[in-house]
Amino acid sequence: MRRVALAGCAAVAVSAMAATIDERYALPDGGAANRARVEARAEGAYWKGAKLAACSVEALSGVRRTPDVWPEDGDFANGLKVTLAGGDYESASVLLFGFEDLADVLVEPADLEGPGGAKIPASEIDVKVVKIWYQQGTAWGSFFSDGLRRIATPELLLHDDSLVKVDHALKENHLRCDYGSSSAYRWMSFDPADVNHSHEGQVDLKWIHDAPKLVPFALQKNAFKQLMFTFHGAKGLKGGTYRGAFKVSVGGEKAFDLPVKATALGFDLPDPGTFRDPKRRFFGAAYMGKLHFTVQDHPKMLANIARHNMKNFLMNPLFTPGDVEHHCRMFEANGCDTDYLFGALPWCGIRTSYPAQETDAGYLGYVNQLHAISNTMASLRTTLGKDFSAYSYGVDEGSAWTVRAERSTWKGVHSLGGKVCVATRYHPYLLFNLDLAILPRQPRQMRRFQADTLHEGNPDALVMWYADPHSGPENPDYTRRIYGWQTWHCNYDGFMQYILFRDNWNDFWVPNEGALRGLMLVYPAADDIIDTIEWEGLREAVDDVRYCTYLQQLVAEGRASGDVEADYVARAAATWLSQVDCERSSLAYLRAETISRIRKLRKLLKK
């Protein structure tokens, strides 16, 4: 029977029951079939004779890896492998399999030794547990609501596996909250039938803390548990093979060494450029969540966002010189971009006649808003002292009549040196004065004509997209495809996803829109973001664009080299980029083929 808690009392109900939470996943036949298949692979394996086994798997695949799912792509013999460029973060993954219940398992990264004494230091390798918890019935593939079912979903990337306790018998999640002198687990799977509809059920983010690095975790007998490794290739990383071994221990005693091989490509990745012109910026961006604070005030969150290739986002408007100074310096100190400040100017969604008349109902608001925009522009010029593009946001998803009625305000923004952005439907003749159109629905070849048409009328305007899906689907392969190759290949200038995080840690209690799940790309904590596998998919999506951008740069060099062989290889690469089916091809194939063509051109150009 489902527990019922009054609003705000979930913590009391759960803390008294925390010891009874059953974290054992129900395995078909007790996991015996999978155990037999693992044991059959022990001969010659580096883990033979240990209390647990390991196999490497594709890190960001579309497989929903629960403890009972056999890894068809698993490699039980060769350890962990990763390929990375300079300035690149790459994910790799291992599944551990327990031959008995183990309470104290740990994996410790070590330096990887490369050519000529070069190293990838252990400090540039992060390890996290992929936490399986319960989400609504549409989990993995949709952002729409289905609160009648609960699906075991691999999503959270945690240093401390015990931050979230999962009751597999009841299919419920419990989040550990630190109250200073004490801590308790709060029930995070209640629905509107259990509590009232106020915000009492939300957790305060200052209560949530993950560990700074991986801590020991438990492993269930005859069950798989996924670990995610993130390797950072520093800029200028010397090309070649780097090898090492990570210690896997149980109860502090070494069980085996996990072999690790990293292949460094010997070149740095550039910033991402667009398909139509690699010299133009490609943007990874999102609407920002608002849960008791603004992201701009949290440096670790900003740094995390920047590490995931999202150096621009739709920020809250800045009004005072102090706000402008503070936020711009925060961006610069934490790797975010101040060249394009989406949403930094006060709102430009004021409707008047054209040109504006004193008799218009919105005239006073029009005058006041342009005054505020002028002040912010002046503060930005004083603070940044350089060329920048600052954007004001219009009426969200306005009709054609609304777009017409905003013309005077938009013209006023332009007269002050600012730019205009808004989420809008495709109104062909009306968007001539829009500097950033955020079109609904993901890019597909059938919608590419919208981006092309807007660019043809105004080549300097940006076209991005959001929605369908909103944030929510956990599948990292899907995330990587739609935000990366698919967006880039359809001639968009990037994505502006809705939203980084909008709701909270409870996927079953969504006070904003009942037809949707919690729109969570990541999960906020006290001072940082709790990463997710879809968040890693998004980073890899933009990295795909960075690899393609570098290939385009080499194509231009090859065509201009005067060498017939280099010219032919460059032409072949450009033809492949323009015609490849990136909506259906394997993303692993697309990355491998891109790297192969990069290497051929680098060799011919004597890089």
ROTOR-957085 format. One record per residue (C-alpha): residue number from 0; residue in one letter; x, y, z. Coordinates in Angstrom, 2 decimals. Layout:
nr; rest; u; v; w
NUM; A; X; Y; Z
...
END
This chain:
nr; rest; u; v; w
0; M; 0.00; 0.00; 0.00
1; R; 1.37; 3.39; -0.95
2; R; 2.36; 5.62; 1.94
3; V; 0.55; 8.95; 2.30
4; A; 2.42; 11.99; 3.60
5; L; 1.19; 15.44; 4.38
6; A; 2.86; 18.28; 2.50
7; G; 6.24; 19.06; 4.00
8; C; 6.23; 15.87; 6.12
9; A; 7.81; 13.52; 3.60
10; A; 11.19; 13.74; 5.34
11; V; 9.75; 12.59; 8.66
12; A; 7.96; 9.65; 7.08
13; V; 11.04; 8.49; 5.22
14; S; 13.73; 9.03; 7.83
15; A; 11.90; 6.64; 10.13
16; M; 11.76; 4.01; 7.38
17; A; 15.16; 4.53; 5.75
18; A; 16.59; 1.38; 7.26
19; T; 13.86; -0.72; 5.62
20; I; 14.44; 0.48; 2.06
21; D; 15.00; -2.60; -0.11
22; E; 17.67; -1.70; -2.67
23; R; 17.88; -5.20; -4.14
24; Y; 16.79; -5.30; -7.77
25; A; 14.48; -8.21; -8.65
26; L; 16.46; -10.45; -11.02
27; P; 14.79; -13.05; -13.25
28; D; 15.83; -16.53; -12.05
29; G; 17.95; -14.79; -9.41
30; G; 20.44; -13.81; -12.10
31; A; 21.60; -17.39; -12.63
32; A; 21.54; -17.25; -16.43
33; N; 23.65; -14.10; -16.59
34; R; 26.05; -15.53; -14.01
35; A; 26.62; -18.60; -16.15
36; R; 27.33; -16.43; -19.19
37; V; 29.80; -14.28; -17.24
38; E; 31.60; -17.30; -15.78
39; A; 31.96; -18.72; -19.28
40; R; 34.10; -15.69; -20.12
41; A; 36.46; -15.97; -17.17
42; E; 39.21; -17.98; -18.85
43; G; 42.08; -15.59; -19.59
44; A; 40.17; -12.56; -18.30
45; Y; 42.01; -9.99; -16.14
46; W; 39.32; -10.42; -13.43
47; K; 39.44; -14.23; -13.25
48; G; 39.27; -15.52; -9.67
49; A; 37.94; -12.27; -8.22
50; K; 34.67; -11.75; -6.37
51; L; 33.41; -9.65; -9.25
52; A; 33.79; -9.43; -13.02
53; A; 34.02; -6.47; -15.39
54; C; 33.24; -5.74; -19.00
55; S; 33.57; -2.56; -21.01
56; V; 30.51; -1.33; -22.92
57; E; 29.58; 1.57; -25.15
58; A; 29.25; 4.47; -22.75
59; L; 26.38; 6.41; -24.31
60; S; 24.41; 3.77; -26.13
61; G; 20.64; 3.60; -26.44
62; V; 20.52; 0.47; -24.26
63; R; 18.65; 0.99; -20.97
64; R; 21.17; -0.87; -18.82
65; T; 19.39; -2.25; -15.77
66; P; 21.01; -4.85; -13.45
67; D; 19.42; -7.76; -15.30
68; V; 20.21; -6.73; -18.91
69; W; 22.92; -8.80; -20.60
70; P; 25.48; -6.53; -22.33
71; E; 25.44; -7.66; -25.96
72; D; 28.23; -5.13; -26.63
73; G; 30.23; -6.18; -23.58
74; D; 33.98; -6.86; -23.81
75; F; 35.01; -9.02; -20.85
76; A; 38.63; -9.42; -21.96
77; N; 40.25; -6.13; -22.92
78; G; 39.48; -3.51; -20.30
79; L; 38.61; 0.12; -20.88
80; K; 39.33; 1.96; -24.14
81; V; 38.84; 5.61; -25.08
82; T; 39.85; 7.89; -27.97
83; L; 40.22; 11.61; -27.39
84; A; 41.60; 14.82; -28.82
85; G; 43.07; 17.83; -27.07
86; G; 40.46; 19.96; -25.33
87; D; 38.09; 16.99; -25.34
88; Y; 36.11; 15.19; -22.65
89; E; 35.28; 11.60; -23.51
90; S; 33.15; 9.02; -21.73
91; A; 33.92; 5.33; -21.31
92; S; 31.99; 2.77; -19.33
93; V; 32.35; -0.52; -17.48
94; L; 29.77; -2.90; -16.06
95; L; 30.71; -4.68; -12.84
96; F; 29.09; -8.03; -12.02
97; G; 29.09; -9.40; -8.47
98; F; 29.47; -13.12; -7.83
99; E; 28.28; -12.39; -4.29
100; D; 26.84; -9.42; -2.40
101; L; 29.66; -6.92; -1.94
102; A; 29.28; -3.90; 0.32
103; D; 32.52; -1.97; -0.23
104; V; 33.62; -1.80; -3.89
105; L; 35.87; 0.99; -5.18
106; V; 37.59; 1.86; -8.46
107; E; 40.58; 4.22; -8.25
108; P; 41.96; 5.98; -11.36
109; A; 45.71; 6.14; -11.93
110; D; 47.99; 8.06; -14.28
111; L; 48.11; 6.81; -17.85
112; E; 51.62; 6.69; -19.35
113; G; 52.06; 7.82; -22.93
114; P; 54.79; 8.44; -25.52
115; G; 57.98; 10.15; -24.38
116; G; 56.90; 10.31; -20.77
117; A; 53.64; 12.13; -21.53
118; K; 50.79; 11.45; -19.13
119; I; 47.07; 11.69; -18.72
120; P; 47.03; 12.31; -14.96
121; A; 44.56; 10.59; -12.67
122; S; 43.27; 14.03; -11.70
123; E; 41.85; 14.34; -15.25
124; I; 39.87; 11.08; -14.96
125; D; 36.56; 11.05; -13.12
126; V; 34.55; 7.96; -12.11
127; K; 30.86; 7.91; -11.20
128; V; 28.18; 5.34; -10.57
129; V; 25.24; 5.30; -12.98
130; K; 22.32; 5.34; -10.57
131; I; 19.16; 3.49; -11.52
132; W; 16.00; 4.99; -10.07
133; Y; 12.32; 5.11; -10.93
134; Q; 10.84; 7.60; -13.37
135; Q; 7.44; 7.92; -15.01
136; G; 6.25; 5.31; -17.49
137; T; 7.42; 7.26; -20.55
138; A; 11.00; 7.38; -19.25
139; W; 13.92; 6.99; -21.66
140; G; 11.97; 8.05; -24.75
141; S; 9.56; 10.89; -23.94
142; F; 8.94; 14.01; -21.88
143; F; 5.17; 13.46; -21.64
144; S; 3.52; 12.30; -18.45
145; D; 2.51; 8.77; -17.54
146; G; 2.28; 8.64; -13.77
147; L; 0.52; 5.27; -13.78
148; R; 3.70; 3.31; -14.47
149; R; 7.19; 3.43; -12.98
150; I; 10.26; 2.48; -15.02
151; A; 13.71; 1.57; -13.67
152; T; 15.86; 4.16; -15.43
153; P; 19.66; 4.58; -15.45
154; E; 20.22; 8.32; -15.26
155; L; 22.07; 9.99; -12.38
156; L; 25.88; 10.05; -12.32
157; L; 26.93; 10.01; -8.68
158; H; 30.18; 9.93; -6.74
159; D; 28.19; 8.78; -3.71
160; D; 25.81; 6.01; -4.69
161; S; 23.97; 6.42; -1.37
162; L; 22.88; 10.00; -2.15
163; V; 19.77; 8.35; -3.58
164; K; 18.29; 5.18; -2.09
165; V; 15.90; 3.23; -4.28
166; D; 13.21; 0.92; -2.98
167; H; 12.87; -1.58; -5.83
168; A; 10.00; -3.38; -4.13
169; L; 7.82; -0.23; -4.02
170; K; 9.53; 1.46; -7.01
171; E; 10.25; 4.59; -5.04
172; N; 13.18; 7.01; -4.69
173; H; 14.56; 8.58; -1.51
174; L; 16.98; 11.52; -1.55
175; R; 19.46; 12.14; 1.25
176; C; 19.20; 15.68; 2.59
177; D; 21.87; 17.18; 4.85
178; Y; 20.44; 19.57; 7.42
179; G; 23.75; 20.61; 8.95
180; S; 23.94; 18.62; 12.16
181; S; 21.81; 15.76; 10.82
182; S; 20.62; 14.14; 7.64
183; A; 17.58; 12.13; 6.54
184; Y; 16.17; 10.54; 3.42
185; R; 13.17; 12.32; 1.93
186; W; 10.56; 10.42; -0.05
187; M; 10.79; 11.69; -3.65
188; S; 8.19; 9.54; -5.41
189; F; 4.91; 10.92; -4.07
190; D; 2.26; 12.16; -6.48
191; P; -0.53; 14.77; -6.24
192; A; -2.78; 12.23; -4.51
193; D; -0.31; 12.01; -1.62
194; V; 0.31; 15.73; -0.95
195; N; -1.30; 19.06; -1.61
196; H; -0.36; 21.14; -4.64
197; S; 1.76; 23.77; -2.92
198; H; 5.54; 23.85; -3.18
199; E; 5.99; 22.31; 0.28
200; G; 7.06; 19.06; -1.32
201; Q; 10.10; 20.57; -3.03
202; V; 13.52; 20.07; -1.49
203; D; 15.81; 22.98; -0.70
204; L; 18.91; 22.64; -2.85
205; K; 21.25; 23.59; -0.01
206; W; 20.42; 20.20; 1.52
207; I; 21.83; 18.19; -1.42
208; H; 25.53; 17.28; -1.57
209; D; 27.30; 14.64; -3.64
210; A; 30.82; 13.53; -2.70
211; P; 33.75; 15.26; -4.48
212; K; 35.03; 11.92; -5.84
213; L; 33.92; 8.30; -6.01
214; V; 33.34; 6.63; -2.63
215; P; 32.83; 2.88; -1.99
216; F; 29.55; 1.43; -3.20
217; A; 27.61; -1.83; -2.96
218; L; 27.29; -4.50; -5.63
219; Q; 24.39; -6.96; -5.68
220; K; 24.99; -10.66; -6.29
221; N; 24.41; -11.73; -9.91
222; A; 23.60; -8.14; -10.96
223; F; 25.32; -5.65; -13.25
224; K; 26.22; -2.13; -12.10
225; Q; 27.40; 0.53; -14.55
226; L; 30.27; 2.96; -13.96
227; M; 30.94; 6.01; -16.12
228; F; 34.51; 7.26; -16.65
229; T; 35.19; 10.75; -18.01
230; F; 38.65; 11.38; -19.50
231; H; 39.85; 14.91; -20.13
232; G; 42.39; 15.47; -22.87
233; A; 44.24; 18.69; -22.12
234; K; 44.92; 21.04; -25.02
235; G; 48.17; 20.09; -26.71
236; L; 47.90; 16.46; -25.58
237; K; 50.64; 14.52; -27.36
238; G; 49.36; 11.97; -29.83
239; G; 49.87; 8.28; -29.18
240; T; 48.79; 5.44; -26.92
241; Y; 48.48; 5.91; -23.17
242; R; 48.22; 2.87; -20.93
243; G; 47.61; 2.18; -17.27
244; A; 45.47; 0.23; -14.82
245; F; 42.81; 1.27; -12.35
246; K; 42.68; -0.57; -9.03
247; V; 39.38; -2.33; -8.32
248; S; 39.09; -3.21; -4.65
249; V; 36.62; -4.90; -2.33
250; G; 36.76; -4.00; 1.36
251; G; 40.04; -2.16; 0.77
252; E; 41.77; -5.19; -0.76
253; K; 42.64; -5.27; -4.45
254; A; 40.43; -7.57; -6.49
255; F; 42.08; -6.90; -9.84
256; D; 43.55; -4.17; -12.04
257; L; 41.29; -2.81; -14.77
258; P; 43.43; -2.33; -17.93
259; V; 43.00; 1.08; -19.55
260; K; 44.07; 2.23; -23.00
261; A; 43.60; 5.81; -24.21
262; T; 44.37; 6.77; -27.80
263; A; 45.28; 10.46; -28.12
264; L; 44.74; 11.76; -31.64
265; G; 47.44; 14.44; -31.54
266; F; 45.29; 17.45; -32.43
267; D; 43.11; 19.91; -30.54
268; L; 39.42; 20.32; -31.25
269; P; 38.27; 23.77; -32.35
270; D; 35.16; 25.53; -31.11
271; P; 32.09; 24.25; -32.96
272; G; 31.10; 25.91; -36.24
273; T; 27.99; 25.62; -38.38
274; F; 27.53; 23.29; -41.31
275; R; 26.73; 26.16; -43.70
276; D; 29.89; 28.02; -42.68
277; P; 32.41; 26.58; -40.18
278; K; 33.59; 30.14; -39.41
279; R; 30.20; 30.91; -37.87
280; R; 29.56; 29.89; -34.28
281; F; 27.49; 26.84; -33.41
282; F; 25.79; 27.27; -30.03
283; G; 24.97; 24.79; -27.34
284; A; 22.50; 26.63; -25.14
285; A; 19.47; 26.18; -22.91
286; Y; 16.86; 28.02; -20.97
287; M; 18.02; 28.17; -17.35
288; G; 16.09; 26.67; -14.43
289; K; 14.89; 28.87; -11.59
290; L; 14.70; 27.08; -8.25
291; H; 15.27; 29.69; -5.54
292; F; 18.37; 31.08; -7.29
293; T; 19.90; 31.94; -10.65
294; V; 22.56; 29.71; -12.14
295; Q; 24.73; 32.75; -12.81
296; D; 25.41; 33.04; -9.07
297; H; 26.89; 29.54; -8.74
298; P; 30.44; 29.23; -10.12
299; K; 30.65; 25.42; -9.98
300; M; 27.44; 25.16; -11.98
301; L; 28.78; 27.61; -14.56
302; A; 32.03; 25.66; -14.86
303; N; 30.10; 22.40; -15.25
304; I; 27.93; 23.92; -17.96
305; A; 31.01; 25.20; -19.80
306; R; 32.71; 21.77; -19.57
307; H; 29.65; 20.32; -21.30
308; N; 30.04; 22.63; -24.32
309; M; 27.19; 24.90; -23.24
310; K; 29.01; 28.21; -22.95
311; N; 25.91; 30.27; -23.77
312; F; 22.42; 30.12; -22.30
313; L; 19.26; 32.15; -22.03
314; M; 20.01; 34.12; -18.90
315; N; 17.86; 36.34; -16.71
316; P; 17.82; 40.05; -17.71
317; L; 20.42; 42.33; -16.14
318; F; 19.23; 45.72; -14.91
319; T; 21.87; 47.45; -12.80
320; P; 25.58; 48.15; -13.42
321; G; 26.35; 45.92; -10.42
322; D; 24.39; 43.02; -11.95
323; V; 26.18; 43.44; -15.26
324; E; 29.63; 43.58; -13.68
325; H; 28.98; 40.59; -11.41
326; H; 27.53; 38.30; -14.03
327; C; 30.01; 39.10; -16.79
328; R; 32.95; 38.48; -14.47
329; M; 31.37; 35.24; -13.26
330; F; 31.00; 34.06; -16.86
331; E; 34.59; 34.91; -17.76
332; A; 36.02; 33.25; -14.64
333; N; 34.15; 29.99; -15.22
334; G; 34.54; 29.40; -18.96
335; C; 31.23; 30.84; -20.20
336; D; 30.89; 33.27; -23.08
337; T; 30.33; 37.03; -22.92
338; D; 30.38; 37.58; -26.69
339; Y; 26.75; 36.45; -27.02
340; L; 24.51; 37.32; -24.08
341; F; 21.13; 35.78; -24.80
342; G; 18.40; 37.36; -22.68
343; A; 20.73; 39.83; -20.91
344; L; 18.69; 42.85; -21.99
345; P; 15.32; 43.59; -20.37
346; W; 12.28; 42.11; -22.07
347; C; 11.17; 43.52; -25.44
348; G; 7.70; 42.00; -25.60
349; I; 5.83; 45.32; -25.55
350; R; 2.98; 45.58; -28.08
351; T; 2.12; 48.91; -29.72
352; S; 1.13; 50.25; -33.10
353; Y; 3.85; 50.82; -35.70
354; P; 5.34; 53.31; -35.25
355; A; 4.45; 53.58; -31.58
356; Q; 1.92; 56.29; -30.68
357; E; 1.39; 58.02; -27.35
358; T; -2.23; 56.87; -27.49
359; D; -1.20; 53.19; -27.51
360; A; -2.16; 51.25; -24.39
361; G; 1.39; 49.95; -24.13
362; Y; 3.16; 53.24; -24.88
363; L; 4.34; 53.98; -21.32
364; G; 5.70; 50.45; -20.97
365; Y; 7.38; 50.83; -24.36
366; V; 9.19; 54.01; -23.27
367; N; 10.19; 52.62; -19.88
368; Q; 11.43; 49.33; -21.30
369; L; 13.60; 50.98; -23.95
370; H; 15.04; 53.18; -21.22
371; A; 15.94; 50.08; -19.19
372; I; 17.47; 48.42; -22.26
373; S; 19.53; 51.54; -22.96
374; N; 20.89; 51.50; -19.40
375; T; 21.86; 47.83; -19.60
376; M; 23.58; 48.34; -22.96
377; A; 25.59; 51.23; -21.47
378; S; 26.63; 49.06; -18.50
379; L; 27.65; 46.21; -20.80
380; R; 29.81; 48.54; -22.90
381; T; 31.50; 49.84; -19.76
382; T; 32.08; 46.37; -18.32
383; L; 33.11; 44.42; -21.41
384; G; 34.84; 47.12; -23.39
385; K; 34.60; 45.08; -26.58
386; D; 32.21; 44.00; -29.28
387; F; 29.40; 41.84; -27.98
388; S; 25.88; 40.84; -28.93
389; A; 23.26; 41.33; -26.22
390; Y; 19.74; 40.03; -26.79
391; S; 16.32; 41.01; -25.50
392; Y; 13.53; 38.39; -25.37
393; G; 10.11; 39.02; -26.93
394; V; 6.69; 37.46; -26.33
395; D; 7.13; 33.71; -26.10
396; E; 5.52; 31.78; -28.98
397; G; 3.54; 34.85; -30.05
398; S; 1.05; 34.71; -32.91
399; A; 1.66; 36.50; -36.20
400; W; -0.36; 39.43; -34.86
401; T; 1.78; 39.55; -31.73
402; V; 4.99; 39.58; -33.78
403; R; 3.61; 42.51; -35.80
404; A; 2.67; 44.39; -32.64
405; E; 6.22; 44.06; -31.28
406; R; 7.84; 45.75; -34.29
407; S; 8.20; 49.17; -32.66
408; T; 9.85; 47.74; -29.55
409; W; 12.16; 45.52; -31.57
410; K; 13.15; 48.47; -33.73
411; G; 13.88; 50.42; -30.55
412; V; 16.16; 47.64; -29.32
413; H; 18.07; 47.71; -32.61
414; S; 18.42; 51.50; -32.47
415; L; 20.14; 51.07; -29.08
416; G; 22.61; 48.52; -30.45
417; G; 20.87; 45.48; -29.00
418; K; 19.43; 42.39; -30.66
419; V; 16.16; 40.49; -30.39
420; C; 15.47; 36.80; -29.73
421; V; 12.33; 34.80; -29.07
422; A; 10.79; 31.35; -29.35
423; T; 8.48; 31.58; -32.33
424; R; 6.68; 29.65; -35.00
425; Y; 7.89; 30.08; -38.55
426; H; 6.20; 33.33; -39.72
427; P; 8.11; 33.76; -43.00
428; Y; 7.58; 37.42; -43.88
429; L; 7.38; 38.70; -40.30
430; L; 10.74; 37.58; -38.88
431; F; 12.97; 39.86; -40.94
432; N; 13.87; 41.87; -37.82
433; L; 14.52; 38.89; -35.52
434; D; 18.18; 38.19; -34.69
435; L; 17.62; 34.79; -33.06
436; A; 14.62; 32.65; -33.95
437; I; 14.12; 29.71; -31.58
438; L; 11.88; 27.40; -33.58
439; P; 9.81; 24.68; -31.88
440; R; 10.46; 21.00; -32.60
441; Q; 13.72; 19.22; -33.31
442; P; 15.48; 19.74; -36.65
443; R; 14.73; 17.24; -39.39
444; Q; 15.54; 17.39; -43.09
445; M; 11.88; 18.22; -43.80
446; R; 12.24; 21.37; -41.64
447; R; 15.65; 22.40; -42.88
448; F; 14.00; 24.74; -45.39
449; Q; 12.86; 26.94; -42.49
450; A; 16.44; 27.51; -41.33
451; D; 17.64; 28.01; -44.89
452; T; 14.87; 30.50; -45.69
453; L; 15.56; 32.57; -42.57
454; H; 19.29; 32.57; -43.31
455; E; 18.77; 33.54; -46.94
456; G; 16.77; 36.59; -45.89
457; N; 19.16; 37.53; -43.10
458; P; 22.49; 35.61; -43.16
459; D; 23.57; 37.02; -39.81
460; A; 20.44; 35.88; -37.97
461; L; 20.70; 32.79; -35.78
462; V; 18.26; 29.89; -35.99
463; M; 18.03; 27.49; -33.05
464; W; 15.37; 25.10; -31.79
465; Y; 13.72; 23.83; -28.65
466; A; 10.95; 21.42; -27.60
467; D; 9.72; 18.09; -28.94
468; P; 11.47; 16.88; -27.02
469; H; 11.78; 19.19; -24.07
470; S; 14.31; 18.01; -21.50
471; G; 13.39; 14.67; -20.02
472; P; 14.25; 11.64; -22.20
473; E; 17.23; 9.96; -20.55
474; N; 18.50; 8.04; -23.60
475; P; 21.99; 9.51; -24.24
476; D; 22.21; 8.15; -27.80
477; Y; 19.00; 9.97; -28.72
478; T; 20.20; 13.14; -26.99
479; R; 23.53; 13.04; -28.78
480; R; 21.95; 12.55; -32.20
481; I; 19.33; 15.30; -32.09
482; Y; 21.52; 17.99; -30.47
483; G; 24.60; 17.21; -32.51
484; W; 24.64; 15.82; -36.03
485; Q; 20.94; 16.38; -36.62
486; T; 20.96; 20.04; -35.55
487; W; 24.23; 20.79; -37.33
488; H; 23.38; 18.99; -40.58
489; C; 20.03; 20.79; -40.90
490; N; 21.81; 24.18; -41.01
491; Y; 20.72; 25.36; -37.57
492; D; 23.09; 27.57; -35.61
493; G; 22.61; 25.50; -32.48
494; F; 19.96; 24.54; -29.96
495; M; 18.27; 26.44; -27.13
496; Q; 16.77; 23.60; -25.15
497; Y; 13.95; 24.01; -22.69
498; I; 15.21; 23.59; -19.98
499; L; 18.33; 22.86; -17.94
500; F; 16.10; 22.02; -14.97
501; R; 12.58; 23.17; -14.32
502; D; 10.94; 20.96; -11.74
503; N; 12.69; 19.01; -9.01
504; W; 13.89; 15.60; -7.93
505; N; 10.41; 14.05; -8.00
506; D; 9.31; 12.87; -11.46
507; F; 5.84; 12.01; -10.18
508; W; 4.91; 15.38; -8.70
509; V; 5.06; 18.06; -11.38
510; P; 3.26; 21.25; -10.30
511; N; 3.89; 23.19; -13.52
512; E; 2.23; 21.21; -16.33
513; G; 0.45; 17.98; -15.50
514; A; 0.76; 16.65; -19.07
515; L; 4.57; 16.64; -18.84
516; R; 7.16; 14.82; -16.79
517; G; 9.72; 16.75; -14.81
518; L; 11.78; 18.63; -17.40
519; M; 15.22; 17.82; -16.04
520; L; 18.34; 17.70; -18.17
521; V; 20.43; 17.76; -14.97
522; Y; 19.62; 17.92; -11.25
523; P; 20.69; 20.91; -9.16
524; A; 22.41; 20.52; -5.81
525; A; 23.79; 22.92; -3.21
526; D; 26.66; 24.28; -5.26
527; D; 26.91; 22.20; -8.43
528; I; 24.98; 20.12; -10.93
529; I; 24.34; 16.41; -10.51
530; D; 25.32; 15.06; -13.93
531; T; 23.18; 12.63; -15.91
532; I; 23.82; 10.31; -18.82
533; E; 21.74; 12.55; -21.12
534; W; 23.93; 15.48; -20.03
535; E; 26.97; 13.49; -21.18
536; G; 25.11; 12.76; -24.43
537; L; 24.65; 16.49; -24.96
538; R; 28.35; 17.16; -24.41
539; E; 29.21; 14.43; -26.91
540; A; 26.70; 15.92; -29.37
541; V; 28.60; 19.21; -29.51
542; D; 31.91; 17.33; -29.61
543; D; 30.62; 15.61; -32.76
544; V; 30.13; 19.08; -34.23
545; R; 33.63; 20.09; -33.13
546; Y; 35.12; 17.07; -34.95
547; C; 33.08; 17.91; -38.05
548; T; 34.17; 21.54; -37.85
549; Y; 37.81; 20.49; -37.78
550; L; 37.23; 18.24; -40.79
551; Q; 35.65; 21.17; -42.65
552; Q; 38.67; 23.33; -41.81
553; L; 41.00; 20.67; -43.20
554; V; 38.80; 20.32; -46.30
555; A; 39.30; 24.03; -47.00
556; E; 43.07; 23.65; -46.57
557; G; 43.14; 20.59; -48.82
558; R; 41.17; 22.33; -51.57
559; A; 43.54; 25.32; -51.41
560; S; 46.77; 23.28; -51.13
561; G; 47.46; 22.84; -54.82
562; D; 48.08; 19.14; -54.21
563; V; 45.79; 16.97; -56.34
564; E; 45.71; 14.08; -53.85
565; A; 44.85; 16.39; -50.94
566; D; 42.22; 18.09; -53.10
567; Y; 40.59; 14.76; -53.96
568; V; 40.54; 13.55; -50.35
569; A; 39.11; 16.92; -49.30
570; R; 36.39; 16.76; -51.97
571; A; 35.48; 13.23; -50.90
572; A; 35.24; 14.33; -47.26
573; A; 33.03; 17.32; -48.12
574; T; 30.77; 15.09; -50.20
575; W; 30.48; 12.57; -47.38
576; L; 29.62; 15.30; -44.86
577; S; 26.92; 16.72; -47.09
578; Q; 25.24; 13.43; -47.97
579; V; 25.68; 11.10; -44.98
580; D; 22.48; 9.87; -43.36
581; C; 23.09; 11.19; -39.85
582; E; 19.52; 10.48; -38.71
583; R; 19.99; 6.71; -39.03
584; S; 23.72; 5.95; -39.07
585; S; 25.47; 4.67; -35.96
586; L; 26.95; 7.58; -34.03
587; A; 30.04; 5.47; -33.31
588; Y; 30.46; 4.99; -37.06
589; L; 30.00; 8.72; -37.72
590; R; 32.67; 9.63; -35.18
591; A; 35.09; 6.96; -36.43
592; E; 34.62; 7.97; -40.06
593; T; 35.11; 11.65; -39.23
594; I; 38.36; 10.87; -37.40
595; S; 39.56; 8.66; -40.26
596; R; 39.07; 11.43; -42.80
597; I; 40.71; 13.98; -40.48
598; R; 43.78; 11.75; -40.19
599; K; 44.04; 11.26; -43.94
600; L; 43.94; 14.99; -44.58
601; R; 46.37; 15.79; -41.77
602; K; 48.85; 13.33; -43.24
603; L; 48.53; 14.77; -46.74
604; L; 48.82; 18.31; -45.39
605; K; 51.85; 17.27; -43.31
606; K; 50.27; 18.30; -40.01
END
